[in-house]
Amino acid sequence: RIPEVIERLQRAGKDVALASLGLATLRRERKLLAELAESGLPVEVNDLTALRYLSPGSPFTVGPLVNVYNEGTLRFLAGRGATSLCLPPELAFSSVKTLAEAGTELGVDLEVWAFGRLPLALSARCYHARLAGLAKDSCQFVCDADPDGLPVETLDGQPFLAINGVQTVSERWANLAGDLAPLAEAGVGALRLSPHTGDMVEVARLFWAAADGRMAPDEALAELAALAPERRFANGFLFGQSGAEWTH
């Protein structure tokens, strides 16, 4: 299926990159990393293990699962060939601004997680497989049954988190459509929209319109909310607050 998706995206004029796993623990997973490096397509590194399989100095991008919290880490990755980097979503605006300035000096483009459930933690074990009574190596891709993640509630029935295979993600959806102007001024050049069920084409259109000034931030937020009224949004991390907070 992946080759077909790649071909379809390339026919549509898209730049395609292959993202590495966020936690490679098995031999077959390390083999997948080696195959990514030999694919001929740009690689997004989400586990530093992937660097072992990339030729020194060969260009790559860095995903949000790599903990880049300071200029030293950014400088190291730039020295290894990083050309762009999606920052971890838990960073506050002051840190984003500092790293964007460093990225400009180093020639590394900065991206932020702007929409979708936030990645919070990874496990070597697969929650979905265990819940279904299966082993991780023979999971039958049971996570496909929950394309937006499986909701997790507290003991008293309050929405808390969601699980997605080996990943723990936020219950709330990140939404930075109302915060794009200061991010652009800080030097952020790209936004990551995490795919979910629903009309992602319309989500992308709304973010694009808000980013280039064709739509007011409040209008974009209202239309995003109308697409899925049941979703709860959050942007607290950007303002140094609890990640589940919503400032709009």
SERO-4910 file (N, C-alpha, C, O; in steps of 0.05 Angstrom, whole numbers):
BEGIN
 pado doro    nc1    nc2    nc3   cac1   cac2   cac3    cc1    cc2    cc3    oc1    oc2    oc3
  Arg    A     16    -24      0      0      0      0     17     25      0     10     45    -13
  Ile    A     39     25     14     56     49     16     66     58    -11     64     82    -17
  Pro    A     77     40    -28     86     49    -54     64     62    -70     69     81    -85
  Glu    A     39     52    -68     17     64    -83     11     92    -72      5    110    -88
  Val    A     12     95    -46      7    122    -34     29    141    -43     23    164    -50
  Ile    A     54    132    -43     76    149    -52     72    158    -81     75    182    -87
  Glu    A     65    139    -98     61    146   -126     38    166   -130     40    184   -146
  Arg    A     17    162   -115     -6    180   -117      1    208   -108     -7    227   -121
  Leu    A     16    210    -86     24    237    -76     43    250    -96     41    274   -101
  Gln    A     61    235   -107     80    247   -126     66    256   -151     73    277   -162
  Arg    A     46    241   -160     31    250   -184     16    276   -178     12    292   -196
  Ala    A      9    280   -153     -5    305   -145     15    328   -140      6    350   -132
  Gly    A     41    323   -145     60    345   -142     70    349   -113     82    369   -107
  Lys    A     66    329    -96     75    331    -68    103    321    -64    112    303    -78
  Asp    A    117    333    -45    143    323    -37    139    302    -16    126    307      5
  Val    A    149    278    -20    143    255     -3    168    249     14    190    247      3
  Ala    A    165    245     40    186    236     57    176    212     73    152    210     79
  Leu    A    193    193     79    186    169     94    195    173    123    219    178    128
  Ala    A    177    171    142    183    175    170    192    148    183    180    127    178
  Ser    A    213    150    199    222    126    213    203    121    237    188    138    245
  Leu    A    205     97    247    191     90    272    202    108    294    224    118    293
  Gly    A    185    112    315    193    128    337    209    113    358    223    125    375
  Leu    A    208     86    357    222     70    376    227     43    363    209     26    362
  Ala    A    252     39    354    259     14    341    271     -5    361    293      0    372
  Thr    A    258    -27    367    267    -45    388    272    -74    377    287    -89    390
  Leu    A    260    -81    355    263   -108    344    281   -108    320    286    -88    307
  Arg    A    292   -132    314    310   -135    290    296   -127    265    308   -113    248
  Arg    A    271   -135    261    256   -128    237    252    -98    235    250    -87    213
  Glu    A    249    -85    258    245    -56    258    271    -41    250    270    -21    236
  Arg    A    294    -52    259    319    -40    250    324    -45    220    336    -29    207
  Lys    A    314    -68    211    316    -74    182    299    -53    166    308    -45    145
  Leu    A    276    -46    177    260    -26    164    274      1    162    272     15    142
  Leu    A    289      8    183    304     33    183    325     32    161    329     52    146
  Ala    A    338     10    158    358      7    136    345     10    109    357     22     91
  Glu    A    322     -2    106    307      0     80    299     28     74    299     37     51
  Leu    A    291     43     95    284     71     91    308     87     80    305    103     61
  Ala    A    331     82     91    355     96     83    362     90     54    375    107     40
  Glu    A    354     67     44    361     58     17    338     64     -3    340     56    -26
  Ser    A    317     77      6    293     80    -10    296    100    -33    281     99    -52
  Gly    A    315    119    -30    318    140    -49    300    164    -44    302    184    -58
  Leu    A    283    162    -23    266    184    -15    277    197     10    291    184     25
  Pro    A    270    223     15    279    236     40    268    220     64    246    209     63
  Val    A    284    220     85    277    205    109    272    225    132    288    244    136
  Glu    A    250    221    147    246    236    171    254    219    195    243    197    199
  Val    A    273    228    210    284    213    233    266    219    257    264    242    266
  Asn    A    254    198    268    239    200    293    252    184    316    242    185    339
  Asp    A    273    170    310    289    155    329    318    158    320    324    152    297
  Leu    A    336    167    338    363    172    329    377    147    320    399    149    307
  Thr    A    366    124    325    377     99    314    379    101    284    396     89    271
  Ala    A    360    116    271    360    118    242    385    131    231    392    125    208
  Leu    A    398    148    247    422    161    237    444    141    230    460    146    212
  Arg    A    444    118    243    464     98    237    463     89    208    483     81    197
  Tyr    A    439     89    197    436     79    170    438    100    148    437     94    124
  Leu    A    440    125    156    443    147    136    472    153    133    488    154    152
  Ser    A    480    159    108    508    166    103    514    193    116    497    211    116
  Pro    A    538    195    129    545    220    142    542    244    124    552    244    101
  Gly    A    528    264    133    524    288    116    501    287     97    493    308     85
  Ser    A    488    264     94    465    262     75    442    276     88    437    274    112
  Pro    A    426    291     72    404    307     83    381    289     94    375    268     83
  Phe    A    369    299    115    346    285    127    330    306    142    339    328    147
  Thr    A    306    299    149    289    316    166    286    303    193    290    279    196
  Val    A    278    318    213    275    308    240    245    311    249    234    333    246
  Gly    A    234    290    259    206    290    268    202    299    296    222    303    311
  Pro    A    177    302    305    171    313    332    177    293    355    175    301    378
  Leu    A    183    268    348    189    249    370    217    250    379    224    236    399
  Val    A    234    265    366    262    269    375    262    294    394    252    315    387
  Asn    A    273    290    417    272    311    438    293    333    432    315    332    441
  Val    A    284    353    416    302    376    410    292    399    427    273    413    421
  Tyr    A    306    404    449    298    424    468    317    448    470    312    467    484
  Asn    A    340    446    457    360    467    459    376    470    434    375    453    416
  Glu    A    392    492    433    407    498    409    429    478    404    437    473    381
  Gly    A    440    466    426    461    447    422    452    422    407    466    413    389
  Thr    A    429    412    414    418    389    400    412    396    371    417    380    353
  Leu    A    401    420    366    395    429    339    421    431    323    422    423    299
  Arg    A    442    441    335    468    444    322    479    417    314    490    413    293
  Phe    A    477    397    333    487    370    327    473    358    303    485    347    286
  Leu    A    446    361    303    431    349    281    436    363    255    438    350    234
  Ala    A    440    389    256    446    404    231    473    395    221    477    392    197
  Gly    A    492    389    239    518    380    231    517    352    218    534    345    202
  Arg    A    497    337    225    494    310    213    479    311    187    478    291    173
  Gly    A    467    334    180    454    336    154    424    344    156    411    344    135
  Ala    A    414    350    180    386    357    182    380    383    167    394    403    169
  Thr    A    359    383    151    351    406    135    325    419    146    321    443    142
  Ser    A    309    404    160    285    415    173    279    398    197    288    376    200
  Leu    A    263    410    215    257    397    241    230    405    251    223    429    252
  Cys    A    214    385    258    188    390    271    192    389    301    200    368    312
  Leu    A    188    411    315    194    412    343    175    395    360    152    391    352
  Pro    A    184    385    382    166    371    401    143    389    409    147    413    414
  Pro    A    118    380    410     95    397    414     93    409    441     77    427    446
  Glu    A    109    399    461    106    410    488    122    435    493    122    445    515
  Leu    A    136    445    473    153    469    477    136    495    478    116    498    464
  Ala    A    143    512    497    130    538    499    140    557    477    161    552    465
  Phe    A    126    579    473    132    597    451    160    608    454    174    611    433
  Ser    A    169    615    478    196    626    481    217    607    471    237    615    459
  Ser    A    214    581    476    233    561    467    231    558    437    251    555    423
  Val    A    207    558    426    203    557    397    218    580    384    231    575    363
  Lys    A    215    604    394    228    627    383    258    624    384    272    630    364
  Thr    A    269    615    406    298    612    409    309    592    389    329    596    376
  Leu    A    295    569    386    304    549    367    300    557    338    315    550    321
  Ala    A    279    573    333    275    583    305    298    602    297    307    601    275
  Glu    A    307    618    316    329    636    311    354    620    305    370    626    287
  Ala    A    359    599    322    382    582    317    380    567    291    400    564    277
  Gly    A    356    558    284    352    544    259    358    562    235    370    553    215
  Thr    A    351    588    237    357    606    215    387    608    211    397    608    188
  Glu    A    402    610    233    431    612    231    444    586    220    464    587    206
  Leu    A    431    563    226    443    538    218    432    528    191    441    507    181
  Gly    A    412    542    180    400    533    155    381    510    158    377    494    140
  Val    A    368    508    182    349    487    187    321    499    190    317    516    207
  Asp    A    302    491    173    275    501    174    260    489    198    263    466    204
  Leu    A    244    506    211    230    497    235    200    494    229    188    510    215
  Glu    A    189    473    241    160    466    237    149    461    265    163    452    283
  Val    A    123    467    269    110    461    294     85    444    289     73    444    267
  Trp    A     77    429    310     54    412    309     30    430    312     26    441    334
  Ala    A     13    433    292     -8    453    292    -36    442    294    -55    456    302
  Phe    A    -39    416    288    -66    405    289    -65    375    294    -48    361    282
  Gly    A    -83    365    311    -85    336    316    -77    328    344    -65    344    358
  Arg    A    -84    304    351    -77    294    377    -46    294    380    -31    288    362
  Leu    A    -37    302    404     -9    306    409      5    280    417     -6    266    434
  Pro    A     28    274    406     43    251    415     55    256    442     69    276    446
  Leu    A     50    239    461     59    243    489     80    223    498     99    230    512
  Ala    A     77    198    491     96    177    500     95    153    482     76    148    468
  Leu    A    117    138    482    120    113    467    126     90    486    139     94    506
  Ser    A    117     67    478    122     43    494    134     21    476    127     20    452
  Ala    A    151      4    487    161    -19    471    139    -40    468    141    -57    450
  Arg    A    118    -38    484     95    -56    482     72    -43    467     70    -18    468
  Cys    A     55    -58    454     33    -47    439      7    -49    455     -2    -72    461
  Tyr    A     -4    -27    462    -29    -27    478    -52    -41    463    -66    -57    474
  His    A    -54    -34    438    -76    -45    422    -74    -75    420    -94    -89    423
  Ala    A    -50    -85    415    -47   -114    412    -53   -128    439    -67   -149    439
  Arg    A    -44   -117    461    -49   -129    487    -79   -130    493    -89   -149    503
  Leu    A    -92   -108    487   -121   -106    492   -136   -127    477   -157   -137    486
  Ala    A   -126   -134    453   -139   -154    436   -129   -182    442   -138   -201    428
  Gly    A   -111   -185    461   -101   -211    468    -81   -222    448    -78   -246    445
  Leu    A    -67   -203    434    -48   -211    413    -20   -202    420    -16   -185    438
  Ala    A      0   -214    407     27   -205    411     34   -183    391     21   -181    370
  Lys    A     53   -166    398     60   -144    381     69   -153    353     62   -140    333
  Asp    A     83   -175    352     93   -185    326     71   -198    309     76   -202    285
  Ser    A     48   -203    320     26   -215    305      0   -200    312    -20   -212    318
  Cys    A      2   -174    310    -20   -157    320    -44   -155    302    -65   -147    310
  Gln    A    -40   -163    277    -62   -162    257    -71   -133    252    -94   -128    243
  Phe    A    -55   -114    260    -61    -85    256    -88    -78    268   -104    -64    256
  Val    A    -93    -87    293   -119    -82    305   -123    -52    311   -145    -43    316
  Cys    A   -101    -37    311   -104     -8    315   -119      6    293   -129     28    296
  Asp    A   -122     -8    270   -138      4    248   -167      8    256   -181     24    243
  Ala    A   -176     -6    276   -204     -3    285   -209     24    298   -231     32    302
  Asp    A   -187     37    306   -189     63    320   -171     83    306   -150     90    316
  Pro    A   -180     93    283   -162    111    267   -155    137    281   -134    149    274
  Asp    A   -171    146    299   -164    170    315   -153    164    342   -149    181    359
  Gly    A   -147    138    347   -138    130    373   -161    120    390   -184    128    386
  Leu    A   -154    102    409   -175     91    427   -176    108    452   -157    110    467
  Pro    A   -199    121    457   -202    138    481   -198    123    507   -206    100    510
  Val    A   -185    137    526   -180    126    552   -193    145    572   -190    169    571
  Glu    A   -208    134    591   -222    150    611   -210    144    639   -199    123    644
  Thr    A   -214    163    657   -206    159    685   -227    141    698   -247    134    685
  Leu    A   -222    132    722   -240    114    736   -268    126    740   -288    112    742
  Asp    A   -269    153    741   -295    166    744   -307    175    717   -325    191    716
  Gly    A   -296    164    695   -308    168    669   -301    194    655   -315    201    636
  Gln    A   -280    207    663   -272    232    650   -253    226    627   -235    210    630
  Pro    A   -256    239    603   -237    235    581   -209    243    590   -205    263    603
  Phe    A   -189    226    583   -162    231    594   -141    231    572   -128    251    568
  Leu    A   -137    208    559   -117    205    539   -129    188    516   -153    182    515
  Ala    A   -112    180    497   -120    161    477    -95    144    471    -72    153    475
  Ile    A    -99    119    462    -77    102    455    -78     96    425   -100     93    413
  Asn    A    -55     94    413    -52     89    384    -29     70    380     -7     78    375
  Gly    A    -35     44    383    -14     24    380      5     26    404     -3     21    427
  Val    A     30     33    398     50     35    420     51     63    431     67     69    449
  Gln    A     34     81    421     36    109    427     13    118    445    -10    110    442
  Thr    A     20    136    464      0    150    480     -3    178    469     17    192    465
  Val    A    -27    186    463    -32    212    451    -53    227    469    -66    215    485
  Ser    A    -54    253    464    -72    270    480   -102    264    473   -108    256    451
  Glu    A   -119    269    493   -148    267    488   -157    290    471   -174    287    453
  Arg    A   -145    313    475   -153    337    460   -136    340    435   -114    330    433
  Trp    A   -148    354    415   -134    359    390   -119    385    393   -130    406    400
  Ala    A    -93    385    386    -79    411    384    -91    427    361   -100    416    341
  Asn    A    -92    453    365   -103    471    345    -89    499    348    -96    513    366
  Leu    A    -70    505    331    -56    530    332    -65    550    311    -50    569    304
  Ala    A    -88    546    299    -98    564    278   -101    592    287   -100    611    271
  Gly    A   -105    596    313   -108    623    324    -81    636    332    -81    658    343
  Asp    A    -59    621    329    -33    630    339    -12    631    317     12    631    323
  Leu    A    -20    633    292     -1    630    270     16    655    266     39    653    258
  Ala    A      4    679    270     19    703    265     44    705    282     66    710    271
  Pro    A     43    702    309     67    703    325     87    681    319    111    685    320
  Leu    A     77    658    311     95    636    303    111    643    278    135    638    276
  Ala    A     97    655    259    110    663    234    131    685    240    153    684    229
  Glu    A    124    704    257    143    725    264    167    714    279    189    725    276
  Ala    A    163    692    293    185    680    308    204    665    290    227    658    298
  Gly    A    196    659    265    213    645    246    204    617    239    218    602    225
  Val    A    180    608    249    170    582    242    160    583    213    145    600    206
  Gly    A    169    563    197    162    564    169    143    543    159    136    543    135
  Ala    A    135    524    176    118    503    167    100    493    191    107    496    214
  Leu    A     77    482    184     58    472    203     53    443    198     50    434    175
  Arg    A     52    427    219     45    398    215     16    394    223      7    400    245
  Leu    A      1    383    204    -27    376    209    -29    346    210    -26    332    189
  Ser    A    -34    335    233    -35    306    236    -61    295    225    -82    304    233
  Pro    A    -59    275    207    -84    265    194   -102    251    214    -94    235    231
  His    A   -128    258    212   -149    245    228   -172    239    210   -173    248    187
  Thr    A   -192    225    221   -217    222    205   -230    249    202   -226    267    218
  Gly    A   -246    251    182   -258    277    176   -246    289    151   -230    276    137
  Asp    A   -253    314    145   -244    327    121   -217    341    125   -216    365    131
  Met    A   -195    326    122   -169    338    125   -162    358    103   -146    376    108
  Val    A   -174    355     80   -169    374     58   -180    402     67   -167    422     63
  Glu    A   -203    402     80   -215    427     89   -198    438    113   -195    462    115
  Val    A   -189    420    130   -171    429    152   -147    444    141   -139    465    150
  Ala    A   -134    431    121   -111    444    108   -117    470     95   -102    489     96
  Arg    A   -141    471     82   -149    496     69   -153    519     89   -144    541     84
  Leu    A   -164    512    112   -169    533    133   -143    542    145   -140    566    149
  Phe    A   -124    524    150    -99    533    160    -84    550    140    -71    570    147
  Trp    A    -85    542    115    -71    557     94    -83    585     92    -68    605     90
  Ala    A   -109    587     93   -122    614     92   -115    631    115   -111    655    113
  Ala    A   -114    619    139   -107    634    163    -77    642    162    -70    664    172
  Ala    A    -60    625    152    -32    630    151    -25    653    133     -7    669    139
  Asp    A    -38    655    110    -31    676     91    -49    701     93    -49    718     75
  Gly    A    -66    702    114    -81    726    119   -107    728    104   -121    749    106
  Arg    A   -116    708     90   -141    709     75   -165    704     94   -188    708     86
  Met    A   -159    694    118   -181    689    137   -172    697    165   -149    692    173
  Ala    A   -189    710    179   -183    718    207   -180    694    225   -193    674    221
  Pro    A   -162    695    244   -158    672    262   -183    662    275   -188    638    276
  Asp    A   -200    680    285   -225    672    298   -244    657    279   -257    638    286
  Glu    A   -244    666    254   -261    653    234   -250    625    228   -266    606    226
  Ala    A   -224    622    226   -212    595    221   -218    577    244   -225    553    240
  Leu    A   -216    587    269   -222    570    292   -251    561    292   -257    538    299
  Ala    A   -269    580    285   -297    573    285   -303    552    265   -319    533    270
  Glu    A   -291    554    241   -297    534    220   -284    507    227   -296    486    220
  Leu    A   -261    507    239   -249    482    248   -266    468    269   -270    444    268
  Ala    A   -277    484    287   -295    473    307   -320    461    295   -331    441    304
  Ala    A   -330    474    274   -355    465    261   -351    439    246   -370    424    243
  Leu    A   -326    433    238   -321    409    223   -325    384    241   -333    363    232
  Ala    A   -319    387    267   -322    365    286   -329    376    313   -312    379    330
  Pro    A   -354    383    318   -362    396    343   -356    379    368   -354    390    390
  Glu    A   -353    353    365   -348    336    388   -319    338    398   -312    329    420
  Arg    A   -301    348    381   -273    350    389   -267    373    407   -279    395    405
  Arg    A   -249    369    426   -240    390    443   -212    398    435   -195    380    432
  Phe    A   -207    424    433   -181    433    424   -164    442    447   -173    446    470
  Ala    A   -138    445    442   -119    453    462    -95    467    449    -88    461    427
  Asn    A    -84    487    464    -59    500    455    -42    508    479    -25    526    477
  Gly    A    -47    496    502    -34    504    527     -4    503    527      9    520    538
  Phe    A      7    482    515     36    479    514     50    505    503     70    514    514
  Leu    A     39    516    482     51    539    469     53    563    488     70    580    485
  Phe    A     35    564    508     34    586    526     45    579    554     40    593    574
  Gly    A     60    557    555     73    549    580     53    539    601     59    539    625
  Gln    A     30    530    592      9    520    610      7    490    607     21    477    592
  Ser    A    -12    479    622    -19    450    618    -26    446    589    -40    463    577
  Gly    A    -17    425    577    -22    420    549    -51    419    541    -58    424    518
  Ala    A    -69    412    560    -97    409    554   -112    436    555   -136    437    549
  Glu    A    -98    457    563   -112    483    565   -118    494    537   -105    488    517
  Trp    A   -139    511    535   -148    524    511   -151    553    516   -167    561    533
  Thr    A   -136    570    502   -135    598    509   -154    615    492   -157    639    496
  His    A   -168    603    473   -186    618    455   -215    614    462   -233    625    450
***
